Amino acid sequence: MNPWSARLLHFALAVDAGDRVVVLGHADEAVLKSLQGAKVQVVKAELNAEPSPGTPADYAIVPALYSVAPEVACPRLSQWVRSGGGVLVLVPNAAHISKVLRRKGRRNLGWTHAGGRQELERNGFGNVEVYGVPNNIAFPRTLVPLNHPAALDWYAGSTYQPKSLKGKLMIRLIEKLPQAWQRKVLFPTLAFVAQRAPIAERTPC
């Protein structure tokens, strides 16, 4: 099964045949084949490149954004996408428990559930949805909408089902955690989906 299926892209972004989609940064063949399956026009570029004047994309997809802080990436994304267009960005979850332990008290410079949302909104994006990705960036088989508490409850309680005794004890513990901590334990990757607001709808910072 191709984890980057056209179905997954349609679930996250309302792409239509003929849309212009720019893929920013590294993208493996699975991503590109999925876009071809959706019958869209694909353009590959780097996030820090200069967009072609007069030809903003309908959508921008960043399949794997490493080591670029949201305050750097979000202004660049707004330059690539037309007014009313959308973005899908997959990033390591900087608040994941494994990342927190590795930082050893150093300041967090990465993407978090709240920080990524705020930075996208600050740069003219709205309708921000944040998804938890249980596995890694290359294989986003499941997107769990973190803006909806019931979805997180469902995932924690029924989808993640370890078979070992240790695993069963762990999931009992996870179910008792506040949802803010469940996001830090269950999802090493986050996916942000947002729409660039039409100019008339934007509010000054």
C-alpha positions in Angstrom: 0.0 0.0 0.0 1.3 3.5 -0.9 1.0 5.5 2.3 1.1 8.8 0.3 -2.1 7.8 -1.5 -4.3 10.3 -3.5 -7.0 9.4 -1.0 -4.8 10.7 1.8 -4.1 13.9 -0.1 -7.8 14.5 -0.8 -8.5 13.8 2.9 -6.1 16.6 4.0 -6.4 18.9 1.0 -9.3 19.5 -1.3 -7.2 19.2 -4.5 -9.0 18.9 -7.9 -7.7 17.7 -11.2 -5.8 20.5 -12.9 -4.7 22.3 -9.7 -1.2 23.6 -9.6 0.6 21.9 -6.6 4.2 22.8 -5.6 6.1 20.2 -3.7 8.7 21.9 -1.6 11.9 20.1 -0.5 12.6 16.4 -0.7 9.8 14.2 -1.9 10.1 10.5 -2.6 8.5 8.8 -5.5 5.4 7.8 -3.4 4.5 11.5 -3.0 4.9 12.3 -6.6 3.0 9.2 -7.8 0.1 10.1 -5.5 -0.1 13.6 -6.9 -0.1 12.2 -10.4 -2.9 9.9 -9.3 -4.9 13.0 -8.3 -4.2 14.4 -11.8 -2.8 17.7 -10.7 0.0 19.8 -12.2 3.1 19.2 -10.1 6.0 21.7 -9.6 9.1 20.8 -7.5 11.0 23.5 -5.8 12.9 24.4 -2.6 11.3 26.3 0.2 13.9 29.0 0.2 13.8 29.5 -3.6 12.1 32.5 -5.1 8.5 31.7 -6.4 7.9 32.4 -10.1 6.2 35.9 -10.3 2.5 35.8 -11.2 2.1 32.0 -10.8 1.3 31.2 -7.2 0.3 27.6 -6.6 -3.1 26.4 -5.6 -1.5 24.2 -3.0 1.9 23.7 -1.4 3.0 20.4 0.1 6.1 20.0 2.2 6.5 16.2 2.8 9.4 16.4 5.2 10.4 19.7 6.8 13.4 19.3 9.0 15.4 21.9 10.9 13.4 24.9 9.7 11.7 26.8 12.5 8.0 27.8 11.9 8.8 31.5 12.1 11.1 31.0 9.1 9.0 28.5 7.1 5.6 30.2 7.4 6.4 33.5 5.7 8.0 31.5 2.8 4.9 29.3 2.5 2.7 32.4 2.2 4.7 33.5 -0.8 4.3 30.2 -2.7 0.5 29.8 -2.3 -2.2 32.0 -3.9 -4.9 33.7 -1.9 -7.4 31.0 -0.9 -4.9 28.2 -1.6 -3.8 25.7 0.9 -0.7 24.0 2.5 0.1 20.6 3.9 3.3 20.5 6.0 4.7 17.4 7.7 7.2 18.1 10.5 8.8 16.4 13.5 6.8 17.1 16.6 9.2 19.1 18.7 7.1 18.5 21.8 7.2 14.7 21.5 8.6 13.1 24.6 11.7 11.7 22.8 12.6 15.2 21.5 12.1 16.8 24.9 14.4 14.3 26.6 17.0 14.8 23.9 17.1 18.6 24.3 18.0 18.3 28.0 16.5 21.6 28.9 17.6 23.5 25.8 15.0 25.9 24.2 12.6 24.4 21.7 13.0 25.8 18.3 10.8 23.4 16.4 7.2 22.9 15.5 4.6 22.1 18.2 0.8 21.8 18.1 0.2 25.3 19.4 3.3 27.1 18.1 2.9 25.9 14.5 -0.8 26.9 14.4 0.0 30.4 15.8 2.8 31.0 13.3 0.6 30.0 10.3 -2.1 32.3 11.5 0.4 35.1 12.0 1.3 34.7 8.3 -2.2 34.9 6.9 -3.3 31.3 7.1 -6.7 30.3 8.5 -8.7 27.1 9.0 -5.6 25.5 10.5 -6.1 21.8 11.2 -3.4 19.9 13.1 -3.0 16.1 12.7 -1.0 13.7 14.7 1.0 11.2 12.6 1.7 8.0 14.7 4.5 6.8 12.5 7.2 8.8 10.7 7.1 11.5 8.0 7.8 9.1 5.1 4.8 6.9 5.9 1.9 9.0 7.0 -0.6 6.1 7.0 -2.9 7.7 9.6 -3.8 11.3 10.3 -5.5 11.9 13.7 -7.2 15.3 13.9 -5.9 16.8 17.1 -8.3 19.7 17.1 -11.1 17.3 17.9 -10.8 15.7 21.3 -13.1 12.8 20.5 -10.8 11.7 17.6 -7.8 11.6 20.0 -9.8 9.7 22.6 -10.8 7.2 19.8 -7.2 6.7 18.7 -5.8 6.4 22.1 -8.5 3.9 23.2 -9.1 1.7 20.2 -6.6 2.1 17.4 -3.3 1.7 19.3 -3.6 -1.8 20.7 -0.3 -3.4 21.8 -0.5 -7.1 22.2 2.2 -7.6 24.9 1.4 -7.2 28.6 3.8 -4.3 28.8 2.0 -2.6 25.9 -1.4 -3.1 27.4 -0.2 -1.5 30.6 1.3 1.4 28.7 -1.9 2.1 26.8 -3.9 2.1 30.1 -1.5 4.7 31.3 -1.8 6.8 28.1 -5.6 6.8 28.3 -5.4 8.4 31.7 -3.1 11.2 30.6 -4.4 14.7 29.7 -4.8 15.1 26.0 -1.9 17.6 25.8 0.4 14.8 27.1 -1.2 12.2 24.8 -0.1 14.4 21.8 3.4 14.4 23.2 3.6 10.6 23.7 1.7 9.2 20.7 2.7 11.4 17.7 6.4 11.9 16.7 5.2 13.7 13.6 2.6 16.5 13.1 0.8 17.5 9.9 -0.4 21.1 9.5 -3.2 21.8 7.0 -4.2 25.5 6.5 -5.8 27.8 3.9 -4.2 31.1 2.9 -7.0 33.6 3.7 -8.2 35.9 0.9 -6.7 39.4 1.3 -10.0 41.0 2.2 -10.4 38.5 5.2 -6.9 39.1 6.7 -6.6 41.0 9.9 -3.5 43.0 10.7 -1.1 41.6 13.3 
